[in-house]
């Protein structure tokens, strides 16, 4: 059976209160019981001490010295709380006793040689009795037993027990319904939050949970849900924008290819014209293939956000040299000089595939946008708590207003004097891969345009 939250809270409260109350009630019961019996025992010990001195021991005979006074009190006094006293020989045979015992006799256990107190009965009357051995020359000569009725004490203890047994279930019932009422009031804001969240869908993400200002867990919960909804809203907007941009970017070259082919088939042409159009279309198809490949890389990086990344020891210098080899023809074509800081010995732990994505994009962009006959500088440094890799080139500057936008998918700087082919996906891949590797990417664009990668050493383990 499934219980609602308010019933579970009430149940847990009842269990907690029941446990605590049980301990408290048991403590009260046993404390009162012990206190009552201690007072009775103290009285018994006092009476025993007094009556021991009244016992006369002659050879093997024991008797009370002031028995006549007992007989006189028997006729003139009414005993409300009678005291029973009896003498026994060492074998447990009765020798003398108080007149109020008449033909009755107290219990005695001659096998016990020390004083002890116990509960006994006398004609169905509950008694508290003390038995004390009487010694003569270190030998036990007999026993004296003194007892008092336990009626009032037992009545007090039984009344307390019954009272606690009645109060206990009543307390639990009151606790259950009180806790249920309090829990209903407490979770009412949670119910409102749940209702608000139920009304939110992908078509309308403008609704937000009412902000709490109590400074408690509900305020933390409402803020967390609103922050989560903000992130979802932003992610869906980015996804829609990404889909629209991707569709536009892929539709444009398709339209160009289609237009070229339509023009080509309108009339018969020379073979050279066919070759020229086919070559142009192949270039567009290659561009589209590159864009699709980058989109797949970006999607794969997004899907790996919550997965562990395998790290290996990498020589950054060698990795950069292998990337530069792929762009050797472009470097020669633009007559670029490449300088790499003398850091062949630097080894860091990273994911080779993702770090290659990052460095390949930064280096290819540096080559693409660098001025002809200029220099591209690559700096690799190992500092006390981090590694830094910097790629700098001359060429068109990035406006300060666009620094934070260049990492968005499909972003293109329309003000560049040098028009370069591309879809604006490279730096989006850099940003995502850097995020997965805990790498900070910084951009500056003054005399030189520099991309700086900062890799903390604490992420190397």
CORQUISUL-V303417 format. One record per run of one state. SS is the DSSP state (a for helix, b for strand, c for the rest). FROM is the first residue (numbers start at 1). TO is the last residue. If there is no record, write none. Layout:
# CORQUISUL-V303417
ss/from/to
SS/FROM/TO
SS/FROM/TO
This chain:
# CORQUISUL-V303417
ss/from/to
c/1/4
a/5/52
c/53/54
b/55/58
c/59/60
b/61/64
c/65/66
a/67/76
c/77/82
b/83/89
c/90/93
b/94/97
c/98/98
a/99/101
c/102/115
b/116/122
c/123/124
b/125/136
c/137/138
b/139/149
c/150/150
a/151/198
c/199/200
b/201/201
c/202/203
b/204/204
c/205/216
a/217/264
c/265/270
a/271/303
c/304/311
b/312/315
a/316/326
c/327/327
a/328/333
c/334/336
b/337/340
c/341/346
b/347/350
c/351/351
a/352/369
c/370/374
b/375/382
c/383/385
b/386/393
c/394/399
a/400/402
c/403/425
a/426/436
c/437/438
b/439/445
c/446/448
b/449/456
a/457/460
c/461/461
